[in-house]
């Protein structure tokens, strides 16, 4: 352990080189907030030595710094000039964005412009995705850091997270699931026979994200359901529900390990899910894979990528220059809230989205109740938050042809339909009700009406969207599920 008293003065001197006069008081206040974001997670310090909650003086901050002890490895890293520049740049971006011009490697403007640039960059690179799929992926991760990408093989489930990370200046770590994962030892880690802790692949990714707060990380859990997700990922699923506001914005969890693990796991025991880490799983639903429990589905946004149009030939533009990487600032990935209670519920935008989503979900629950599959408060809150976040990039919710896609339609497709599986009479009644809601706003009354709707869908070449319906994409998927139920006696959301 090495004391780092005097670091504050060095940071003040370096920050003043950015070109504008900033008082020592302002710099000191910003430094202690940055220290709370970065250093206190790594350092030992005296928890009784609290700073004043209003405006701590530079002297108080210096005393706080002198009482902390940072690990030698982190101290040595901070001596590196490049590391110092990254820390200073992150500090400037967060607390003094007007001190100088934005960094050339970072993207200015708003999120809507950034998402449009992302859609264009992916298309120009020769990859085929609908604009609304990319907008949905970004919006879902901002709403909750657990997204499942499902669909037939070869539709770009693993490629999408890589492309988004590539063109937004983020980082992606691929974690390949093995069928023999029956607990979290490979994911989080374990103590070997000599008592040494061996961190797992996911824990190392979480630590890397914590060490680089200016970068957005995605842990890609490839072939997520080769093993039972609720067995090897239980602690992570629980931590995602335990998120709370982070000091630097966004939302982070508590420690991934329980309190009694601290002696065995050392510093790793305090590792949490940082606010700059998203979890994306890819799945193929076939005989070699496991199904998902309702516990997993309730905690995730499920995006289907089975839409294939082989007639659409996307190739990189001849002679076009490669798109430069436009690094997204951290705020682009930070959602407005993790729970509805954290939002301004008096705003007109909140009321509009909350009323629209709640009214539909109440009707949906009336249908789901027949087969005991109704959604709860978590799903309601996440649908509303998804709609609020989608409002920021609503122009990107469109097809390649320019037709608008309703974010509420997409939300129902992601959060409700994956729950439906089976072949009972109760499930038939549920499907008939939902098909009516999605097509005309009222439940259908008989099998014959459902068959007529499916016949209309078949005449439209079994399209992924039934235009003119209340929820076009949800309606089309329900027709597919009803058709499968009629022909096979069993149905599910998954293809």
N, C-alpha and C positions, 0 to 999 in steps of 0.2 A: 504494500500500500504506500502511496506517495501523496503527500499533501500538495494541493494545487492552489494555495493562497497566492494571490498576485495575478491570477489568470484574468480577473475582471479588468484590471488596468490594461492588460495587453489587448483584450478584445475592444475596449473603448478606443485605444490608439488605432487599431486596424480599421474599425468601423468609420472613424473620422476621415480615413483616406478615401471614402466613397464620394466625397466632394461637396457635402453640404454641412452646415453647422448644426449640430445636434447637441443639446446640453447633456452634461454628465448624468443628471438625474434621469432624463428620458432613457439614455443608453443603459443606465443601471437597472431601471425597471424592466426594460425589455430583456436584458441579460438574465435576470432572475427567472423570468417567465420561460425563456428558452432553456435555462438550466433545468427547470421543472420538467420541460418536455423531453430533454435529452439526457442530462447527467444523473438526475436523481434515480432513474431506473437502473443505473449502472453502479452508483456509488453508495458507500456506507456513509451515513450521516446521523446527526443527533436529532431524533424526531421531536424532542422537547424544545429545541431552539427554533421557535416559530417566528416567521416574519409577520409584521403588521399587515392587516388585510387591505388597508387603503392604499397608502403610498410608502413603501419601505424606503428608507434612506440608503444612500450608497454605503454608509458605514455599517448598517444592519446587514446589507447584502454581503459585504466583505467578510463580516463575522460568520455569516452562514457558510460562505465559501470555505473559509479557513477551517470550519468544523467538519467539512466533508472529506472523505478519502476515496479516491477513485482507483480502480484496479490498474495495475501497471500497464497491462496490454492496451487499455483504452487511453491511458496517459501518453504512451509512446505513439499511438496512432494520431493523437492530437498535435504532436510535434511535427507531423508531416504537413508540408505546405499545401498540398492538394486537399487533404482532409480539412485543414483550417478554412480553405476557400469554400468548400462545400457547406461547412457549418455556418460560416458568415453569410453565404448566399441565402441559405434557408432562413437565417435570422432576419436578414434584410427583407426577404419576400414576405415574411409573416407580419413583422411589426413596423417596418418603414418602407413600404413599397414605393414611396415617392422620393427616396433618397437619391436615386439615379434612374437612368433609363432601364427598362426591363432587360434581363439577360437575353442575348440573341438566341440561345438554345431553347428558351421557354416561349410558350404560346400566350399571346395576349388575347384580349377580347373576352367574349362570354362563352358559356358552355355550348349553346346552340350552334355558334359558328365553328367551334372545335369539333363537334360531332359531325357536322356537314363536311368538314375537311377530312375527317377520319373516313367517312363513307366514300368520299372521292378517292382517297389514297388507296383504299383496299380495292376498289373497282379498277383503278388504273394499274394496279399490280397484277390484274388478271384473275381475281378471285370472285366467285359468284355468291353474293349474299343480297338479300333484300335489304333496303335501307332500314325498314322497320325492325328487322332482326338485330342489326347492329345497335340501333337506338334502344331496343328492348334489353340487350345485353348490358349496355352501360347503365341504363336506368335501374335494372334489377340489382346490379352490384352496388349502386349508390344507395339503394333502399335496404338491402340486406346482403352481407358478404358471403352468401351461399347460393350458388347457381348450379343447376343441373342442365347439361346440354344433352338432349336425347335425339335419337333418330337412326336411320339406316346407315350402314357403314359407307364411308366415302363422301359424306355430305359436308365435311369441314368442321366437325365438332371440335377436334383438337386444334385445328388451324385458326379458328376465330380468336381464341384468347391470345395466341401467339402474335397474330397480326395486330390486334388492338394494342398489345404491349409494345410491339415494334414501332408503331406509328404514333404512340403517345409518350414514348420515352420511358416506359415502365419496365418491369422485370417479371419474367415468368419462370417458375421452377416446376418441372414435370416430375410427378411422383407416380410410378407404375405400381398398381395394386396387384398383389399375388393372391391366388385362391386360398393359400394357407394362413392368411391373416385372420386370426380368431380373437385377438386382443389388440391393444394399442401399443405394444412394445416396439413394433417396426415404425409406427407413426410418431410416437412421442419419445420413446426410448426405454431403456431398462438398465439395471445394475448387473454387471457381469459377476462371475463367481469370485472375483477378487474384490468386489465391492465398488468398482469404478463405474460411473454412470456413462452409458453410451447413448448420446442423444439420437432420436429418430429423425427421419428425413423431414417430416413436417415441422418438428420443433426447431430444426436448424433453419428452415425457411422463415419461420416466425421470428427467430433471433436476427436473421439478416434484415428483415423488414424493420425491426426495432432499431437496428444499428444505422439504418439509412432512411430516416423519416421523410426525406425529400423525394423519395421514389415510391411509386405504387407497385406493390408486389401481388402476383397471382400465383397461388399454389394450384396447379392443374392436377387433379386426381384422376389419372387416366384409367379407363375401364373400371370405374368406381364400384360397380356391383359384381365384380368377379368374386369378391368376398362380401359378407354381410356388413353393410355400412354401419349399422347400429352397434356392431361388435367392436370394430377397430377404430371407430370414429366417435365413440360415445362422449368422451371428454370434450372434444371439439364442438360437437353439437350443443352440449350444455353451455360451453363458454360463449357460443354465439348468442344464446338467449340471455346471457349475463352481461351484455354490453352496457356501458355507461359513457357519458360524455368524457372525452379525452381533453387534456389540458390544451393541446394545440389544435383543437377542432376535431370533428369526427367522433367515432365511438370505439372504445377498446373494452376488452373483457378483463375479468379477474384472472389470477393464475390458472394455468391449465392443470396443474397438479394440486392435490389436496394439501392441507396444511401439514399433515404428518410426514409428507415426503421431503421436507426441506433438509433434514439431516442427510438423507441418502443421496439426493439429487443436487445438493449445493446450490449454486447460482441459477441453475436451470429451473429450479422449483418455482421461481418467481416469474418465469416467462408467461406472458399473456398473449392474446390475439391483438396485435397492434391495430390502430385505426387505418393503416395503409396496407392492409393485407386482405385480399379477397380469396375465397375458396371456390373453385370451379371444378365440377365433376363431369366426366363424359361417360355415357352409358350406351350399351347396345343390349336391347332386350331380346335375348335368344335363349336356347336351352342350356347354354353354358353359364348363364348369369343368374343372380338372385333377384327376386322382386324387392321393391321398396316397402318398408313399413310406413304406416301413417305418421309415425314420429318423425321420420326423415322428410317425407313429402310436406308436412306442415311447416317445416323449418326452411324450405328452399323455394326458389323460383325455378320452375321447370320450363325450359325453352326447347321446343321441338324444331329440329332442323331436317325434316324429311321432305321438304318441298324441293323437287328436282325438275328442272326444265332443260333438257338436253339440247333443245333447239337454240338456246341462248348461248352464243359463243362469246365468251369473255376472254380477251387476250390483251396483254399489255400494249399500250399505244406505241406504234413503231416510232422510234426516234425520240420518244418522250423522256425527259430527264427523270431520274429516280426522285420520288417524293422525299423531301428532307424530313427528318424526324422532328416533330413539333412537341417538345416536352410539355405535358399538361401540368400546370401547377396543382399542388395538393388539393386545393379547394374544389377543383373540378370533380374529384372523386368523393368528396364529403357530402353526405346527404343532409337534409334539413333536420332530421330527427330520427331516432330509433323507435320512439313510441309517440302515440298521438298526444300524450300529455305534455310533450316538450314543444308542441307547436302553438302558434297563436290561433286559438280556436275562434277568435272573434273576426278573423279576416274573411272577406267575401270569397276568396279563392278556396279557402279551406271548407267553408260551408257548402259551396257548390259541388266540390268533389266528394266530400263526406256524404252528403245527402244522396247524390247519384249512386255511389257505390253501395251505401247501406240499403237503399230501397231495393236494388237488384239482388243483393245477397240475401235479404229477407225472403224474397220470392224463390231464390235458389234453394235456401234451406227448407222451405216448404216441400220442395220436390225431394231433396236429399233425405229428409226425415223419414220417408217411407222405407228406405233401406239403411237407416241409422248411419248415414255418412255425412251428416251436416257439419258445416265449418264452424269454428269458434271465433273468439275475440281476436286471437292472433292473426288469423287470416283476414278478418275485416280490417284491422289496423294496417296490415301490410298492403292490402289492395289500395286503401286510401293513400298511404304514403307513396306507393308506386305511381298513382295518378298525379299526385302533387309534383313529384320529381319529373314525370313525363311531360308536364306542362312546360318545363324549361326547354325541352327539345321537341315540342309537339310537331314541328314542321318535318322532322326526320321520320316520323311515324307514317310512312308511305311506302307504296310498292315501287318497283323500278319504272312502272308505267306512269307514276305520279298519283295514283289513287290513294286517298287517305285511309289510314288504319286507325281504328279507335283503340286507345290504350286500355280502356275498360274491357273490350273484347279480348285483348291479349292477356290481361290480368286474370280473367275467368278461365281462359285456356290454360294458364300456367298454374293457378292455385286451386282450382276446383276439379277439373276433369281428370287429372292424374289419380284422384282418390277413387274413381269409379272402376270397379272390377268385379266380375261374377256373372251369374246367369239365372238368378232367382226371379220369381215373379215380382218381388218387391223392387228389384233392380230394373225390371222392365218398366214398372210404373214410374220410377225415378227418371229413366231415360225419356219416356214419353213426355213427362212434365218439362224437363229441361229443353227438349227439342222445341216445344211450343214457346217457351220463354225466349230462346235464342232466335226463333224465326219470326214470331209475331207479338211477343210480349205477354202471351197468355198460354198456359199449359194446353197441350193437345188432349183430346178426350178418348182416343182409341188407338189400337194397333193400326187400323186402316189409315188413319190420318198420318201416322208416322211413316207407313209404307208409301203413301202418296208423296210426302216430303222427300223421302229417299229416292223415289223415282225421278223427281225433279232434279235432284242432285246428280243422279246418274246421267240424265240427259245433258247436263252441263259438264260431262266428262269427268265426274267425280273430282271437281275442283277443290282446292284448299280453302276457298272462300265462296260463300253464296251471297253475291251482291244483292243489295236491296233488303236484306234481312236485318233484324235488330242487332244481332251479333254475328256477322257473316262468317268469321273463322271458327267460332265456337259451334255454330250451327252445322258447318261442313264436317267438323270432327265428330259431332254427335251423330250425324247421318252415317258416317263410317262405322261408328261403334254399334249403332242399331243394325246396320246391314250385317255386321259380323255376328251379332247376337242372334239374328234370324237364321243365318246360314249354319252357324256352328254351335249355337246354344250357350255361348260364353263370349264375353267381351271384356276389353280393357282399353285404357287410353293408349297404351304403348303399342307401337307397331312391331 
